[in-house]
Amino acid sequence: MRGVEGKTGVKFAQTLAASLCLALTGAAQGPAATAPDAQAGDALPPWQPGMLDIHHISTGSGNSAFFVLPDGTTMLFDAGDVDRAQIARLPPLKVQPPRPDASRRAGQWIADYVRQFMPAGRAPALDYALISHFHSDHFGKLLPSSPPSKTGAYKLTGIMDVAEALPIGTLIDRAAPDYRIPVDLRKCEPGGTLNNYLAFVDWRTGHGMAVESIQPGKTGQIRLLRDAARYPGFQVRNVAANGLLWTGKGDRTAAHIPWKAAGGCGFNENPFSLALRITYGKFDYFTGGDITGLEGFGNPGWFDVETPLGAAVGPVDAMTLDHHGNRDATNANFLRAMQPRMIVQQNWVSDQPGGEVLHRMASPDIWPGERSIFSTGMADETRVAIGPWLEKAYSSMAGHVVLRVAPGGGQYEVFILDDTGTSRRVIRHFGPFASR
């Protein structure tokens, strides 16, 4: 890993240029023609029983992904909303504009998206909603303008906005029910964003609604709720949370982060993110919130969650970039273990991805074969700063990224949907690709 990351100057340029020509020709010029049943401008073909749909929703405000599982079970993974005014005070960072526009908050747009792509004949609802960790670009920022919920118990932003519009069966996060990992979280931000979320949790539990902590290593917590027997090849494995990592053997886990070493309320939340591996037949997908992978910049060794986790999870067909492609994640060991064919970057600010992250994703020295990279919204400033290497590496730089896995999991395809309006029509189509 250090050898790859230590390349600079001419050597860096030569390696990246060779990587892009060798490894990404298929990504940029391969099976990217629009398929006959998905012409540009058409609606996304409807989900059908047996399909696995993964919608990476573009809001310009953080992460959110909507899943329709093979039997129609629905799941939301994160519902971010950020404080644009706060970020504007941190030059030179530039936050993406809200998608499709600022007429609604991000959580409201997420709920609108879910309604549009629900299985036909179903009332809009989420069977599961997961919050990977407690940062606003994953669950929603409390602002002075945030309106109260209809209950008056909490303010609306992010996942709370979603819940106001759609019933949520089971809410899962990393620290329920007492929120004491690694410290008493209720004492860390009195009256702030996290406490607003905890007021939402308290209201749910007080009204008999399910709120659970993720169970690392387990496969039965998130399951098909409508016709599981018909899809025996489908599984959701909880692979990480709170620094407790799946070992790859049965349901066993190993503690990676010493909680006491994390410090007080100023601890870094990212390494505590929960992560999932979803398997459907031969197809595997990984998503891990903001888990981290580099020990540099004064961080302790346990800050590298990715290396041991990647060794346990192994190769996947598709994955999301950890921490939006920021420089402290997606290390070489992790990519070498995962070897993804498809990478989705859920980015919302101009320092995503880091140039060295692009280098690692592109390098065939880390893992061989073709790979395709998709962004939900690349900032113009990033495209200027990184330049033509970025343009060559990415197959798409804007729009909702929909990964559709065929019944049985033997193949998959990618649709890019327009994020500038509410019709969400197909822009481009990639595939199909054979699962591993």
N, C-alpha and C positions, 0 to 999 in steps of 0.2 A: 504493500500500500504506500509506504513512504517513497519508494522509488518512482512510482507513477506520479504522486503528488509533487515530487521534488523537481520535475522537469520544468525548465524555464526557457525563455528566449527562443532561439532558433529551434532547439530540440523540441520544445513544446509545440511550436508552429508546425514543424514537419510531422510530428506524431499525430496531431489533431487533423491536419489536412489529409494524411494517409488514412486515418480512421474514417473520416467522412466519405472518402472515395470508395474505400473497401467495404465498410460495414453498413453505410447508410444509403447506398445507391438504391437498394430495394425499398428503403423507407420513403425516399423522396420521389422515386420514379417507378416503383414497383406496382403492385395491384391496387392502384389508386383511382382507376377509372370508375365513374359512377355506374352502378349496376343497373340493369334494365328495370328492376322493380323499385329503384330508389333514385329516380332522376332528380337532379338539382331543382329545387323548388317544390318537390313533392312533400307530402306529409310522411313522417316516419311510419313505415308499415307497422300495424298494430302488434303488440305483444300477443303471443299465442301460448297456451299451456305447453309446458316442456321447455320453453325458452328461459334463459337467465339474462335479464337486462340490467345493466349497470349504467346509470345516468350520472355523469359528473357535471353538476349544474354550474353554469357560469353566472355569477352575480356581481363580480368585481369586488366582493366583500369578504372573501375567505372561502373555506371549504364547505361543500355539501354534496352528497351523493345519494341518489335514490335508487333502490334495488327492487326489482320485481323478480322474486325467486320462482323456480320452475312450476310450483303449484299455485302461484298467485300470492303467496305471502309477501308482504311489503315491508321495507326497512329503509330508514333514513340514517345516514352516517354523517353527523355534524350538520350545523346550520349557522354558519358564521355571519357576523355583521360587525363592521369596524367603525371607528370614530375617524372619519375623514379629516375633520378639522384638527384633531390631535396630530395626525400623521403629517398634515400640511405644515405643522410647526417643526418638523424634523427634516429640513432640507439636507441632502439633495433627494431624499426619497420622494417618489411620486406614486400615489395610489391610483389604481384603475378607476375609471368612472363607473357608476352603478349600472348594472345590466338588468333589464333592457333600458331602464331610465330611473330617475329619482322620484317617480310618482308614488312608489310604494317602498317600504323597507325591505331589506333582503329576505327576511323570514317570510314576509307576505308573498314575495315573488317565488320563493321555494315552494310554498303551499300551492300557489297557482300552477307551478310546473307539475307538482305531484298530481293534482286534479286532472291535468291534461293527459298524463300518461299512466293513469290507473288502469288495471285490467278492465275490459269492457263489462258493463253490467254490474259493477261494484260501486257501492258508495265510497267516496274518497275517505281513506283512513290509513293509518300506519300501524302495522302490527308491532313493529319495533322502531325505536329511535335511540341511536347511540351518540354519546358525546365523547370524543376521543380524549379530550383533556380540557382544562379550564382556562383557555385563552379565547378572547372575544372573537377572533376570526374563525373560531370553531363552534361557539355557542351563543355569541351575541353580546354587544357592548351596551351597557346602561348609559343613556345620555339624558341630559336635562329635558330633551324633547320626547323621551320615550313615554308613550301614553300608558295609563293603567290598564290591566286586564279587566275583563268584565266582572271578575270576582273582587277586584280591588286589592288582592293580596300581593301582587308583584307588578312590575312594569313589563311592557312588551318590547322584545328585541330577539332576534335570532330564533332559537328553539322555542321560546315562549310565544313568539308570533306564529310559528308553525302550529303549536298546540292550540292556539286560539282559533285557528281555522280548521284544523283536522283532529279527530280523535287519535290519541296515541295509546296503543295497548300496553306495551312495556317500555319504560324509559330505562336505559342502561348507561351508567357512567363508570368512572374508575374508582370512586371512593364512597358510594352509598354503603350503609345508611348513616354512619356517624361522621364521615368526612374528616378523618383524622390522619390521613396518609399524605405526606410524611409528618405533618403537624396538624393542629386543630385549625382547619380551614375557615371555620366560622369566625375566628378571631383575627384573621389576616386582613380583611377588607371590610370593616363595618360600614354598612350602607352603600357598598360599592357593587360592581358588576357581579362578582361571584356570589355575594349575599343575596342579590336579586334572584339569581338562579336557584339558590338554596331555599328562598321563600317559595318559589315555584315548586320545588321538590316537596317542601313541607305541605303545601296545599294539596298536591297530588296524593301523598301518603295519607293525609288527613281525610281524604275523600275516597279512600279505598282503591286508589289507582296504583298499579305496580311500578315500583322503582327498585332497581337492582344494581349491585356492583358486578362488573365483569368478573368472570371466573377464569383466570388464566389456565391454559392447558386443556380446558373442557371442550366438548363438542356438542353437548345437548342443550346448552343454554339458549342459543339461537337456532331454531329448527323450523322445518316446514310445518305449518299449522293446518293445512287444508287437505293434502293428499300425499303425505310423506312416503307411504308404502309404494307409490308409483315411481318414486325417484330415489332408489337406494344408493345411487352414486353421488348424491349431493350431501355436502357436509360443510358446516362453518366451524372452524377451529379457532378458539381464542388463543392467540399465541403470545401476548404480552400485555401487561398493565402494571404500573407502579414499580417497574424494575423487576418484576417477577416474570421470568421468561420460560416459555415452553422449551423442553430439551430435545424434542423430536422423538421421544420414546414414550409411547402410551400417553397418559395424561400428566406425566411428571413435569415439574417445573423446578427452576433453580433461582434463588435470590441473586440478583445482579447489582442492585443499588443498595448500599447501606443507608437506610432512611435517616439515621442520626447524622450522617455525614452530609446530607442534603442541606442542612442549615435550617434557619427559622423561616419566617414568612417570605423572605426574599429568595427562596430556593427557585431553581429553574424548573418550570413545569413540564417542559417538552419531553425529557427522557421518561417521564411517568406515563406517557400516552398509551392508550390501549391499541392493540393491533389484531388484525384478523387474517386468516388464510381461508379462502373459499374454494372448495373443490367441487367440480361437477364432471364426473367421468374423468377424461384425460386432462381437462382444463383446470388450471390453478390461477388464482388471483390473490394479490396481497395488498392490504392497505394498512397504514400505520400512523396516521396522524402526524405528529411532529417528532417522532423518535429521532434520536441523534446518533452520529456515528464517528465523530472526530474527537480526539483527546486534546487537540491544540488550544491555543489562546488561553492557557492557564487552567483548563478544565481537568478534573481528575480522570483516571483511567476508566472508571465506570460510566463516564459520559458516553462511551462507545457502546451503545445498546445494539447497534446494527450487526456487528461482527458475530457475536454468539447467536443472535436471532436468525440471521441469514443462514448460518450453518444448520440450524434446526429446521427451518422452513424449506430450504432447498429450491430448485428451479421452479419458476412460475411462467405462465404464458403472458400475464399482464400484471402491472403493479402501478400504484400511485407513487410519485416522488415523495419521500419523507421530507417534512418541513418545507414543502412548496418548492424544493430545489435550492434552499439556502445552503450556505457553505459548510455548515456544521453537520451535514447529513449526506446520505447516499455515498458512503465511502467505497473504496475499491473492493475490499473484502466482501461487502454486502452485495455489490453488483456481480462479483465473480460467483457468488453462491446462488444468486437469484436468476441470473442470465435471462432477463425478460425479453420477450419479443415485442411487447407493447408497453410503453411508459406513458402515463398521463400525469401532467403537471397541473396542479390546481393553484395557480398563482394569481396574486392580486396587487403586488407592489413591485417597484422597478428594480429591486436588487435580487429578483428571482428569475432565472437561476443564477448562481455564481458561475463565472467563467470556468473555474476548475471542475465544477459539477458537470458542465457540458462536456468537458474533456473526458471525464471518467465515463459518462454515458456513451460517448462516441467511440471510445478506444477498443479495438478488437484485441489488444493486448490483455485486456481485463476479461472479456469473454467474447468468443467468436460468433459469427453469424449476423444475420440481418436484425435490425431493430427499428421500430418506428416510434417517434416521440410526438405527443400531442399536448398542446397548451390550451387551457380554457380562456386565456386572455393575456397575451404577452404585451408588456408596456412598450410604447414606441421608444422610450429612453433606453430600454434594455436592448432593443434591436439595433439602435445606433451604437451603443457602447460595445457590444460583442461583435456585431457586424456580420459578414457573410457566412462565417462558420455556423452561427445560429440559424440563419436562413436555410442553409443546406441540411442541417441536422433535423429540423422539425418538419413533420409532414403537415401540420396545421397549427396555427397560432391563435385562433380565436373561435369561440363557440362552445356550446354544450357538447361534450364528448360522450357518446353512447356506445358502450361495448355490449354487443348482443351475441350470446352464446347459443348455438343451435341445440335443439333437444338431444339429450344424451351427452352433450359436452364435447363432441368430436371436432367441432370447428366453431369459429367465431368471426365476427366482422365488426367494423367500426363505422359509425355514422357521426358526422359533424353537423350539428343543428345550429341554425341562425339564432344568435342571442340578442339581436337588436330589436326584436319585437315579440309579440305574444303568439305568433303563428308557429314559430320554432320549426321551420321547414328545413329539409335536408340541404346542406351545402355541398358536402362531399361524402363519398362512400369508399371504404377500403376493405379489401378482402373478397371472398372468405379466406381464412387462414386455418391450417390444420393445427389442432391442439397437440400438445406433446404427449 
